[in-house]
Amino acid sequence: MLMPMLWNNERNYIDPIREMSRMMDSFWGTGLPAAASMRTDVTEQDGEYCLDAELPGFNKEDIRVELSDNILTISASHQDKNDEKNEEGRYIRRERRSSSYSRSFSVAENITPEDITAKYENGVLTVHIPKKEEIPAAEEAKRIEIQ
């Protein structure tokens, strides 16, 4: 099979597949950078699960914790504007930053929003989810054979 040969200025062979992969990585990145993800730790403690989510730079008002259809969703959204003007009212610097994160976790069927507590302190959101006994499903009627 014939393959095209690519050469650089030093007359060294360039693998086109590896070069394309390198270009895609430099454009899209090789994964989520640490700042672009909500780092979360889930621990099991006596009678509850404890979820710690790192959200530095957010205010408590920027964070939402919701429970719907046995899915606990943590979302945070924040916008910063920095408009500096000179004496004539013209901008000498104008910066904007926007960030938002969202993570979802599956919880037991019998957990209600009233059961869950959340606290935000020093850039860490701590959510406590109690462990509850599973309510057994109603047993299906069993047929008894007649002799």
C-alpha positions as CSV (number, residue, x, y, z in Angstrom):
1,M,0.0,0.0,0.0
2,L,1.3,3.4,-0.9
3,M,1.3,6.1,1.7
4,P,2.2,9.7,1.3
5,M,5.5,10.7,2.8
6,L,5.8,13.9,4.7
7,W,9.2,15.5,5.4
8,N,10.1,18.5,7.5
9,N,12.8,21.1,6.7
10,E,15.5,18.8,8.2
11,R,14.5,16.1,5.7
12,N,13.1,13.9,8.6
13,Y,10.1,11.7,7.9
14,I,6.9,12.9,9.6
15,D,4.2,10.4,10.5
16,P,0.9,11.9,9.2
17,I,-1.3,10.2,11.8
18,R,0.9,11.2,14.7
19,E,1.1,14.8,13.3
20,M,-2.7,15.0,13.0
21,S,-3.1,13.7,16.5
22,R,-0.6,16.3,17.8
23,M,-2.4,19.1,16.0
24,M,-5.8,18.0,17.4
25,D,-4.4,17.8,20.9
26,S,-3.0,21.3,20.7
27,F,-6.3,22.6,19.4
28,W,-8.8,20.7,21.7
29,G,-6.5,19.7,24.5
30,T,-5.7,16.3,25.8
31,G,-8.4,16.3,28.5
32,L,-10.2,18.5,30.9
33,P,-7.8,20.9,32.5
34,A,-8.0,20.9,36.3
35,A,-9.7,24.3,36.4
36,A,-12.4,23.2,34.0
37,S,-13.8,20.5,36.2
38,M,-15.6,20.4,39.6
39,R,-13.4,18.2,41.7
40,T,-15.6,16.1,43.9
41,D,-14.9,13.6,46.7
42,V,-17.7,11.3,48.0
43,T,-17.1,9.5,51.3
44,E,-19.2,7.1,53.3
45,Q,-19.6,7.9,56.9
46,D,-21.8,6.6,59.7
47,G,-25.3,6.8,58.5
48,E,-24.7,9.2,55.6
49,Y,-22.7,10.0,52.4
50,C,-20.6,13.2,52.4
51,L,-20.0,14.9,49.1
52,D,-17.3,17.6,49.0
53,A,-17.2,19.7,45.8
54,E,-14.4,22.3,45.2
55,L,-15.9,25.5,43.9
56,P,-13.2,28.2,44.5
57,G,-14.1,31.8,43.5
58,F,-17.9,31.2,43.7
59,N,-20.3,33.0,46.0
60,K,-23.0,31.0,47.8
61,E,-25.6,32.7,45.7
62,D,-23.9,31.3,42.5
63,I,-24.4,27.7,43.5
64,R,-27.6,25.5,43.2
65,V,-28.2,22.1,44.6
66,E,-31.3,20.3,43.3
67,L,-32.9,16.9,43.6
68,S,-35.2,15.6,40.9
69,D,-36.0,12.0,39.9
70,N,-33.4,10.6,42.2
71,I,-30.7,12.7,40.7
72,L,-28.8,15.2,42.8
73,T,-27.4,18.0,40.6
74,I,-24.9,20.6,41.7
75,S,-24.5,23.6,39.4
76,A,-22.5,26.8,39.7
77,S,-22.4,29.8,37.4
78,H,-20.4,33.0,37.8
79,Q,-19.6,36.1,35.7
80,D,-17.0,38.7,36.3
81,K,-16.7,42.1,34.6
82,N,-13.8,44.4,35.0
83,D,-14.4,47.7,33.2
84,E,-11.7,50.4,33.7
85,K,-12.1,53.8,32.1
86,N,-9.9,56.8,31.8
87,E,-11.0,60.4,32.6
88,E,-12.7,60.8,29.2
89,G,-14.8,57.7,29.8
90,R,-13.0,55.5,27.3
91,Y,-12.0,52.0,28.1
92,I,-8.4,51.4,28.8
93,R,-9.1,47.8,29.9
94,R,-12.2,45.7,29.6
95,E,-12.1,42.0,30.8
96,R,-14.9,39.5,31.1
97,R,-14.8,36.0,32.6
98,S,-17.6,33.5,32.7
99,S,-17.6,30.0,34.2
100,S,-20.2,27.4,34.9
101,Y,-20.0,23.8,36.2
102,S,-22.5,21.1,36.7
103,R,-22.3,17.6,38.2
104,S,-25.0,15.0,38.8
105,F,-25.2,12.1,41.2
106,S,-27.7,9.3,41.5
107,V,-29.3,8.9,45.0
108,A,-31.5,6.3,46.6
109,E,-35.2,6.4,45.7
110,N,-36.5,7.3,49.2
111,I,-34.4,10.4,49.7
112,T,-36.2,13.8,49.7
113,P,-34.8,17.3,49.5
114,E,-35.6,17.8,53.2
115,D,-33.2,15.0,54.1
116,I,-30.2,16.6,52.4
117,T,-28.1,19.4,54.0
118,A,-25.6,21.6,52.2
119,K,-23.0,24.0,53.5
120,Y,-20.5,26.2,51.5
121,E,-17.4,27.4,53.2
122,N,-13.9,28.4,52.0
123,G,-14.6,27.4,48.4
124,V,-15.9,23.9,49.3
125,L,-19.5,22.8,49.1
126,T,-20.3,20.0,51.5
127,V,-23.5,18.0,51.0
128,H,-24.7,15.4,53.5
129,I,-27.0,12.7,52.1
130,P,-28.4,10.3,54.7
131,K,-28.4,6.6,54.2
132,K,-31.9,5.2,54.4
133,E,-33.2,1.7,54.4
134,E,-34.6,0.7,51.1
135,I,-38.3,0.2,51.2
136,P,-38.9,-3.3,49.9
137,A,-41.1,-3.5,46.9
138,A,-44.5,-5.2,47.5
139,E,-44.1,-8.9,47.0
140,E,-45.7,-10.3,44.0
141,A,-48.5,-12.7,44.6
142,K,-47.3,-16.3,44.4
143,R,-49.4,-19.0,43.0
144,I,-50.1,-22.0,45.1
145,E,-50.4,-25.3,43.2
146,I,-53.6,-27.3,43.9
147,Q,-53.1,-31.0,44.5
